[in-house]
Amino acid sequence: MSSTAQNYQLGTDRMTEEELTDYQNNEPGTFVTWHFLDENDPDALALLDASVTHPAVMIASDAVFWSYFDESGAVLNYEGSDWPLPDNVFSHPRSAGAFTKVLRSYVRERGLLSLEEAIRKMSLMPAQTLEDFVPQMRKKGRLQVGMDADIVVFDPKTVADLATYENANQPATGVHTVLVNGSLVVENGELKIDADSGQPVRRKLER
């Protein structure tokens, strides 16, 4: 599949051929978004749907760091801790809406996945994929006695992603409560910015 400059987005705008050439020559490490499959194209959407709904495919996201333009127009990584995020930062929309998009589009609106299957793809399957290598993951992705109490409470009728490629800095809606290790980090839809219950997930070094 061939790409033109219009397949590449820098910040909120698609690039021109001149911009793309300039960044390739002078700033080759710059983060851009590459639009590979357009969901407005029925054939492309069919490919995406086949991938997402395949029984062996899990839904996971590494997210994407947030960036901003400095006064000279250079792209820098945002390293602050402000919440809400500053208005001028940008990212890929999956940083704010990967999982809620599945719940909105694939479960509620189009009915391509059951709620149970979507949750399994977003929680149990990633944990099972990693658990043989990282034993801590054996306590993730399961609502059982003795497991880590990492729990998300959401309204299936309203949960939705708002982030777009043009404005990724829009938190998802419909998520009421989030617990990490049994402690509240989101309560009544509001992020508790002083929450510190998260723990690193690491494989022990073997010597």
DATANOR-V95126 format. One record per residue. N is the residue number from 1. RES is the residue in one small letter. SS is DSSP state (h for helix, s for strand, l for the rest). PSI is psi in degrees with one decimal (999 if undefined). Layout:
BEGIN
N|RES|SS|PSI / N|RES|SS|PSI
END
This chain:
BEGIN
1|m|l|120.8 / 2|s|l|153.7 / 3|s|l|146.3 / 4|t|l|179.0 / 5|a|h|-29.1 / 6|q|h|-13.3 / 7|n|h|-9.7 / 8|y|s|137.2 / 9|q|s|131.1 / 10|l|s|115.3 / 11|g|l|-121.8 / 12|t|l|-2.5 / 13|d|s|146.8 / 14|r|s|149.2 / 15|m|l|155.4 / 16|t|l|166.4 / 17|e|h|-36.5 / 18|e|h|-43.5 / 19|e|h|-44.1 / 20|l|h|-45.1 / 21|t|h|-41.8 / 22|d|h|-45.8 / 23|y|h|-36.4 / 24|q|h|-38.7 / 25|n|h|-36.8 / 26|n|h|-25.1 / 27|e|l|64.2 / 28|p|l|-14.8 / 29|g|l|4.6 / 30|t|l|135.5 / 31|f|l|126.9 / 32|v|l|161.3 / 33|t|s|131.7 / 34|w|s|117.0 / 35|h|l|101.3 / 36|f|l|-46.6 / 37|l|l|121.5 / 38|d|l|116.6 / 39|e|l|-16.2 / 40|n|l|-11.2 / 41|d|l|116.2 / 42|p|h|-38.8 / 43|d|h|-40.9 / 44|a|h|-41.3 / 45|l|h|-36.9 / 46|a|h|-38.0 / 47|l|h|-43.4 / 48|l|h|-44.7 / 49|d|h|-40.5 / 50|a|h|-36.4 / 51|s|h|-49.7 / 52|v|h|-38.2 / 53|t|h|-6.9 / 54|h|l|135.0 / 55|p|l|-27.2 / 56|a|l|-0.5 / 57|v|l|129.3 / 58|m|l|161.6 / 59|i|l|112.1 / 60|a|l|158.4 / 61|s|l|133.7 / 62|d|l|3.2 / 63|a|l|-173.0 / 64|v|l|139.7 / 65|f|l|157.9 / 66|w|l|142.3 / 67|s|s|169.9 / 68|y|s|161.1 / 69|f|s|131.8 / 70|d|l|-174.9 / 71|e|l|-24.0 / 72|s|l|-1.7 / 73|g|l|-0.4 / 74|a|l|149.8 / 75|v|s|122.2 / 76|l|s|152.4 / 77|n|s|134.8 / 78|y|l|122.8 / 79|e|l|11.5 / 80|g|l|-178.9 / 81|s|l|21.1 / 82|d|l|145.1 / 83|w|l|126.7 / 84|p|l|160.6 / 85|l|l|152.4 / 86|p|l|150.5 / 87|d|l|-24.1 / 88|n|l|2.5 / 89|v|l|155.0 / 90|f|s|161.3 / 91|s|l|-167.6 / 92|h|l|141.4 / 93|p|l|-19.5 / 94|r|h|-18.0 / 95|s|h|-22.7 / 96|a|h|-10.1 / 97|g|h|23.2 / 98|a|h|-50.4 / 99|f|h|-37.4 / 100|t|h|-26.0 / 101|k|h|-41.7 / 102|v|h|-45.0 / 103|l|h|-37.3 / 104|r|h|-56.8 / 105|s|h|-53.7 / 106|y|h|-26.6 / 107|v|h|-62.4 / 108|r|h|-49.8 / 109|e|h|-40.4 / 110|r|l|-10.6 / 111|g|l|31.3 / 112|l|l|-19.1 / 113|l|l|144.6 / 114|s|l|158.7 / 115|l|h|-41.7 / 116|e|h|-42.8 / 117|e|h|-39.3 / 118|a|h|-44.1 / 119|i|h|-40.4 / 120|r|h|-42.6 / 121|k|h|-28.5 / 122|m|h|-9.0 / 123|s|l|-66.8 / 124|l|h|-46.0 / 125|m|h|-45.9 / 126|p|h|-39.2 / 127|a|h|-43.5 / 128|q|h|-32.9 / 129|t|h|-34.5 / 130|l|h|-16.9 / 131|e|l|-28.5 / 132|d|l|-27.3 / 133|f|l|-35.0 / 134|v|l|94.8 / 135|p|h|-25.9 / 136|q|h|-27.0 / 137|m|h|-10.4 / 138|r|h|-14.4 / 139|k|h|11.6 / 140|k|l|158.3 / 141|g|l|14.7 / 142|r|l|136.0 / 143|l|l|85.7 / 144|q|l|156.9 / 145|v|l|133.5 / 146|g|l|-8.8 / 147|m|l|163.2 / 148|d|l|133.6 / 149|a|l|69.3 / 150|d|l|104.9 / 151|i|s|135.8 / 152|v|s|128.2 / 153|v|s|119.7 / 154|f|s|162.2 / 155|d|l|110.5 / 156|p|l|-17.5 / 157|k|l|-18.2 / 158|t|l|-13.4 / 159|v|l|133.6 / 160|a|s|151.5 / 161|d|l|138.8 / 162|l|l|-16.9 / 163|a|l|139.7 / 164|t|l|169.5 / 165|y|l|-33.9 / 166|e|l|-30.0 / 167|n|l|87.2 / 168|a|l|-15.6 / 169|n|l|61.3 / 170|q|l|105.3 / 171|p|l|150.9 / 172|a|l|161.3 / 173|t|s|164.9 / 174|g|l|0.2 / 175|v|s|114.0 / 176|h|s|-43.5 / 177|t|s|139.2 / 178|v|s|128.3 / 179|l|s|135.7 / 180|v|s|121.4 / 181|n|l|36.6 / 182|g|l|0.3 / 183|s|s|143.6 / 184|l|s|130.3 / 185|v|s|-21.8 / 186|v|s|128.1 / 187|e|s|125.2 / 188|n|l|38.4 / 189|g|l|0.3 / 190|e|s|131.2 / 191|l|s|131.9 / 192|k|l|100.6 / 193|i|l|-12.7 / 194|d|l|6.9 / 195|a|l|139.1 / 196|d|l|33.7 / 197|s|l|-7.0 / 198|g|l|145.6 / 199|q|l|144.8 / 200|p|l|144.0 / 201|v|l|110.1 / 202|r|l|146.4 / 203|r|l|135.4 / 204|k|l|139.3 / 205|l|l|136.9 / 206|e|l|127.4 / 207|r|l|999
END
